[in-house]
Amino acid sequence: MSIKVNEVNGYTVITVETERLDVVNMKEMKEAMMEVVDNGYHKVVIDLSNVTFIDSSGLSVIISLFKRLNALEGELILCGLGEQPKELLEITQLIRLFKVVETYEEAVRS
């Protein structure tokens, strides 16, 4: 799995460059995202525009990151949700938990 990390206007933008967040790549994904937080970056945007599928394992990675950032009084914003990822967040009602915007540009504007 591949991610790209950039700094934009004080936010750390993590762009997921794989189509699936699932049990196959969840460990690598979690390690990479937690490393960002462990390096002191607490305003995080996850760009999911390349992701077409998320299962419960992939969702658990995002929830873990959210919990860690909340404990550090940080911020997590999700952007670029495709049809299936958005539907999963709506069905689980986690859409209410996360700040969700269309693009990372919109997220870093605030």
QUIVENZI-V74529 format. One record per helix or strand of 3 or more residues. SS is the DSSP state (2 for helix, 1 for strand). FROM is the first residue (numbers start at 1). TO is the last residue. If there is no record, write none. Layout:
ss->{SS;SS}
from->{FROM;FROM}
to->{TO;TO}
This chain:
ss->{1;1;2;1;2;1;2;2;1;2}
from->{3;11;26;43;56;75;83;94;99;104}
to->{8;16;38;47;71;79;91;96;101;109}
